[in-house]
Amino acid sequence: MSTRHLRIAMLSVHSCPLGSLGTRDTGGMSVYIRELAVELGKLGHSVDIFTRVHDPNDGQIDELGRNARLIHLKAGGDEEMHKLVLYSYLPDFACNVENFRKVNGLGYDLIFSHYWLSAQVGQELRMWWGVPHIIMFHTLGAVKNNIGIGEEEPELRIETERELIRDCHRVIASTEREKEALLRYYGASPQKIGVVPCGVNLELFQPVDKRFARQELGLGDGKIVLFVGRVDPLKGIDRLLEAVARLSHTRGLKLIIIGGDGQSESEVERLHQLARALGIQDFVTFLGLIKHEGMPYYYCAADVCVVPSYYESFGLVALESLACGTPVVATDVGDLKKIIRPGETGYVVANASPAELASRIASILSRPAYDTSSVRSIRASVAHFSWSNIARAIAKEYRQVLAGYLAPVS
């Protein structure tokens, strides 16, 4: 198989990989795209990520690292736009990508699209360019509708996903569970799906002394439970609040919730009301958005990070917490059942009830607060999820697709 360096066009139309994490359309997918592009660049491949202009102050090109850059192009106006409104501007975006390619004299070996909207653009470009098209959906509309929590996904999305899966050259799933969903809900061919997990930045997410982290953040010596993610019904923050209510007798207990923006105000207010109804409003702090670079201090200051979601495609927050040496209690979502070692690095709660969440959180809160040997072993459990390892696995998928695409027809 060829080992030449590749030129890759990545598409992330609706969500900017440099956007503020924890907002409505910016989360684990943005981290994935940015980190993967940087690591592929280190391997010698050239990566251009195309996203829409979200702000008139966006420059056209941001250098992310060696051989990796982010390119902002027009799709409708400069303002934030609902994803279904953006759908009608996808042909314009495809044309703008093609114009950029022509003006700069570029050629790409393959297209790697992220999310169904980007994949629509990818299908246009792959026909124009005559190169293979690989898709990673990150979430699936049919799965979200089957769960039945939060806003229902339109039939347009589900039918489009079905067509994209049929017509693309490869689908990358981050878990075997996602692969099974592609087979079950979309009739995908199992031979078309590659399974490669997500990764974690082990240089950024490192253990910091808990006392020092708390001092830097102005936190005391009580027990700290942490939630990180979008403030969205799918994230299950309501059942985390109910679990914390069962632990309200714990001395100095704090629940810190990180995430959410102006578009999630109504959900934040609903959760405030629930906290008041449960009598735990004094224990709960909504911090809003925190820059990605500042997150290691919060993970290290916490006694436990909780992922109470109804749906996660993988569970990047859990990886980040474990890389910092902080145990995780999670519902059975994404790949967390394979990642978390029961009783050692945390727990996965099978029935996801507030009572069971509370029980497992209590088990971790009863541990010694400053056990450095435990921190080291928890971090070691996710060392193989380094982005360099993930980038090599993805590059292998690229080469397999290219080998089949370029193979002579007998």
N, C-alpha and C positions, 0 to 999 in steps of 0.2 A: 504494500500500500504506500502511496506517495507520502513523503514527509515535507513537501514544499509548504511554505507559508501561504496562508489564505487571506483573501480580502473579503470581509464579511459585512453585509448590510444588515444591521439590526433595526427593527421597527418597534417603537413604543409611542404610538400616535397620541393617545389620550392622556398619558401620564408621563411627566418629565422625570427621568431618573435622578435629577438634582432637586426635585421638589421637596417640600417639607413633609417628612414622614409623620404618619398619624392623621393626615387629612383624608378626605373622602376617597380620593382616587390615587393616593400615594402611600404605598406600604411595602410589603415584602417583595413584590414584583420589581419595584424601583431599585431596591437594594440588590436584588438578583442581577438585574441587567447591568447596573454600574459595576459591581464587583466582578462579574464574569468578563465584561469587556476589558477591564483593566488587567485581569490575569491572562486573558488571551493575548493581549498586547505584549505582556512580558514574555510570552512564549514565541513572539515574533510575528504573530498574525496581525493584520490591520483591521480595525473595527470602527465603522461609522454607525452611530446610533442616531436614527432620525426620529424627532418628536416635533409636535406642533408648538408654535409660539404661544405661550400662556400669558405673557406679560410683555408690553411694548418695550420694556427695558432689557429683555433678553437679547444677548448678543447672538449672532448666527452660529458661531462655533465656540465650544468650550473644550479645551484639551483636558482629558481625564487622566492621562498617563501616557507612557510610551506606546505609540501606535493605536491609541484609543481616543476617540473624540465624540462629542455630542453636538448634533447639528439641528438647530431650530428652523422650521419651515412653516409657512402659513397654511392654515386650514380653517377657513372662516375668519372671525375677528380675533383680536388679541386677548380677549377676556376669557374667564373660565366658562366652560360650556358643558351642558349635560351630554352624556355619552350618546344618547339617541339623536340629539340635535347634530352632534358631530358626524354621525353616520352619513348624512347627505353631503358632507364636505370631503369624504374620503377620496373620491376621484380627483379633486383638486390637489389634495395632498400627494397622491401618487404622481401627478404631473409635475409637482414641485420637486419631488425627489428625482424624477427623471431629468428635469432641467438642471438641477444641481450636478447630477452625474455628468451630463453632457458638457456643461460649462467648464467643469474641472477635469475633463478628460479621464474619468474614472471607469473602471470595470470591476464587477464583483463576482466572486466565485459562487456565492450562495446568499440566500436571504433567510434570516432567523427572526420570525415575527412573534411578538408577545401580546397575547390577548386577542379576542376575536376581531375587534375593530382593526388592529394592526394587520391581522392576517388577511383581511379583505384587501388591504393595500398590497400586501405581499403577493397575493394571487395575480393582481394586475401586473406588478413588476416582473414576476417570474416569467410571464408570457412575453413581455417586452424584451427581457434580457436573455431568455433562454438558459436560465440557471435553476437549480433545485430550490424548493421552498420548504423550510422546516418551521414548525409551529410549536409554541409552548403556550397553553391557554391560561395557566395559573389558577383560574377558577372556571367552573363549568356551569352554565345557566341551568341545565336540567337538574344538576345536583342541588343547586341552591333552591330551586322550586320544590324539589322533593322534600327538603328540610322544612320549608314553609315558614321560615322566620324572616321578617323584614320585607323589603320591597320585592314584589314578584318580577322575575325576569321575563321580558317580552318574547313571544314566539319568534319574532324576527331574529333574536340572538340565537335561539336554540336551533332553528332551521339553518341559519348561516353557519353555526359551528358544525352541524352535520355535513353540510356541503364542503366546508373547508377540510374536515377530516378525510372525506372521501377523495378530494382532489389534490391535497398536498403530497409531498414526498416522504415526510417523516413527522411524527408527533413526539415531542419529548414530554414525558410525564415525570413528576418528581417523586412519585411513590407507586408501589404496586396497587395500592387502593385506587389511585387516580386512573391507572391503566384499566382496572376492572370497571370503573365508571364509564370510561370511553367505550369499552366493549358493550356494557349493559344498556346505556342510554343512547348511544349513537351508532351502534353496530360497526365499530371500527375493526379493521383487520389487525389481529394481534401482531403480525409481522411488521406492521408499519409503526409500531410504538416502541420507543426506547425509554428505559427508566434510568434517570440520573438524579440523585438527590440534590437538594440545595446545599449551600455552604455557609461558612461563617468566617468573618475576618478575625483571625486569631491574633493579629498584631494590635488591632483596636480593642477587641474584647478580651481583656486580660484581668486576672485577679488584682484587686487593690485592697490594702488593709481595710477591713470593715470600719474600724474606729476612725481612720483617716478619711475614708469616703463620707462617713456621717458628719464628721467635723466640717469638711468642705461644703457639704450640702445644708448644714445647719440643722441636722437631725439629731435627736436624742438617743437614749439607750434602750428605748422600748422595742417591742417586736414589730417588724415592718413587713407587710405583705404588699407586693408590687404587681400592678397590671400595666402592660405596655401594648398599645395597638390603637386602631381606629375606634372611636366611640360610635358603635353601630350595633343594632340588635343582634346580629349574627355573632358578635364577640362574646355574648353571654355575661356581660358585666352585671346584669340584674341578679343572676344566680350566685355570682361572687359576693355581691352585697348581702344576700340572704345567708350565705355561708359565714361571712364575717359577723353577722348579727348573732350567730350561735357561738362566736368566740369573744363576745364583747366583755366577758369577765377577765380576759387576758390582760395582764397589767401592762400599761403603756402601749397598747395595740394601735397601729396606724395602718390604714390602707391608702396607698398612693396610686393614683390612676394617671397615667401619662398617655396623651393622645387627644385628638379632637380639635376641631377648628370651628370657624363661624358657621359652616354648613351643618354642623352637628349640634347646634345650640339646643334644639328641641329635645334631642336624645339626652344631652347632658342635664337639662332641666328635669326630664322624667326620672333620671337616676338620682338627682338631688332629692326629688320628692319621695322616691322609694327609700333613700337613706334616712330621711326624716321620719317616714312612717315606721321604719324598723328601729328608730331610736339610736342610730349610729352616726348621725351627721357629724358629730364631733370627732369621730375616728377617721373620717374619709376626706381626702384632699385630692381635688382635680387640678393637676398642674398644667394641663394643656400640652402644647407641643414643646418638646425638648430636642435640641440638635443631636443628630446621630452621634457626633463625636463626644457628647457629654453623657451618653447613656451608660457607659461602663461604671461610672460612679454610682448611679442609681441601682444597677444590678448588684454591685458589690455591697452597697449599704443595706440592701434588703436581706431578710432572713429566708424568704421564699418568693419566687415569681410564680404567678398563677395564670394559666391559659385556659379560661373556662368556656371556650368557643363552641358554637354549634357546628362550625365548619371552618377548616383551615386546609389549604391545598398542601401545605407541608408543616409549617410551624417554626418559622425563623426566629421568633422571639425566644422560644425555648432554647434553641442553639446558642443564641447570644448570652442568655443567662447562664447556661451550663459552662460556656467558655470562660465566664467570669468566676466560676466556682460556686454559683448560687443554685441550690436545688429548685426543681420545678414540680408543681402539681398541675396536672392538665386533664382535660377531658380526652376521650379517645378520638382525636382528630388527626389529620395529616399522617405523618410518619412517627408520631410521638411514642406510640407503643413499642416501636423498635429502638427508639433513641434513649428513652428514659429507663434506667435500671431500677426496678421497684425496690424501695427501701434504701437504696444506695445513692442515687442521684435525684430521687423524687418518686412520684407516683402518677400513674394514669388511672383516672376514676372511670370505671366502666359504665355506671348508670347515670353519672353526671348530676346527681341530685345535690342540692345545697348541703344536706346532712353529710353526704359522703365526702364532698369537697372540704367541708369544715373538719371532718375527722382526719383527713390526710394532711391538711394544713396544720392542724394541731400537732400531729406527729412530728412534723418538721420543726415547728416552733419550740418543741420540747428539747430539741438538740442543743448542745453547748453552742453559744453564740460565736465563739472565735476559734473554731476547730480548723487550723490551717492544713492539716493532713487531709481532711475531707475536701477542702477547697481544691487541693492538687488533684485528687482522684476524680472529682467531678469534672474538672477541666480536661483531664486526660481522656475521659470517655468520649469526647467529641473532637479529638485532635485530627482524626481522619477526615473530618468535614472541611478541611482547609480549602479555600477557593482555588488554590493551585491544583489540588487533586480533582476538584470538580471541573475546572477548565480543561484539564487533560482528558477527562471522560467525555466532555462535550465535543472537544476537537476530534476525538475518535469517532463519535457519531457523525460529525460533519464528513469525515473522510469516507466512512462507509457509504453514506448517501451519495457522495460525489463519485465513488468507485462504481456504484450501480448506475448512476446517471450517465456517466461517460463510457460505460462498457459498450463495446460494439455489438450490434444486433446480429445474431447468427442466422 
